[in-house]
């Protein structure tokens, strides 16, 4: 388990090609997403090859999201997961989005009429037991402390509430890793230059966080240690991971 000097459990170690130390990570990430918010959806749509919305919607349903629930979408970004949640729940007011990046929130605000909060994922400004479902789409690697993150998720969930974490994991096989390193680590950043230098930097950082992230078993263990039950992980195409868990009722 990787820990910083304060005893936290970050999803990966310090990436010195991008920032100097753990305290500087949040400033770097916030600035990077602020500056690339306008290009994020076109890049993301190209990566998803048209299946992004369908995959998110099916993952939410499999994890138990149903009408009548209230969902908190942590690291809402431009609203990709929230958009599918609204389609399932039927009412935009039942979805709350949270993000640290003002740039991402500005795009989300144009995309969806849902309540939005600017805050850290490890310090959610909601009351205890106030939501039925917590989602997080492809942002676990940008958190500072998995232990604090999952403790907050458990705090804001009502008894029986559910968590869904969508992520991309480092491929386990040598050939698969080599192919992913070439595609996500070289081709995608190069193609992203069409949207500017910062967009290319974002995609390089995106791959490096995937490659350096703690293995899926560590994420599952942190969920259990935070007090969650029914912890599991659905795997698609070897790299697409949908972690799910339930707060005991």
Beta strands, then each sheet from edge to edge (+ up, - down):
strand 1: 71-74
strand 2: 95-99
strand 3: 115-118
strand 4: 131-137
strand 5: 157-168
strand 6: 228-236
strand 7: 240-247
sheet 1: 3+ 2+ 1+ 4+ 5+ 7- 6+
end
